[in-house]
């Protein structure tokens, strides 16, 4: 199951985050998907999470999230990422700066019944 879960997560990062194909979330994610990003607080449900991703992509239209490593244990996956983009739109009240930004982090995802939850 770990390989299938990794492939699901790779598709999420590639198609949803990198390409902005938010409709793919309907296929890859549970309707009860929750984003627990600490800076924003939990985002519950696909519509809310899609809105947040759209805001990121609007502020950073060239956003690219690279997967550096995936570690899977059962239905849980730790995904080490590096993301980069150019700040070209307002983001969290900050006007566009035109600066390139690079950041890294770790996402913890869970896949149940072939869906990211």
Secondary structure as UniProt FT lines:
FT   HELIX           2..11
FT   HELIX           12..18
FT   HELIX           22..24
FT   HELIX           25..28
FT   TURN            31..32
FT   STRAND          34..35
FT   TURN            38..40
FT   STRAND          43..44
FT   HELIX           46..59
FT   TURN            61..62
FT   STRAND          64..73
FT   TURN            74..75
FT   STRAND          76..86
FT   TURN            92..93
FT   STRAND          100..112
FT   TURN            113..114
FT   STRAND          115..116
//
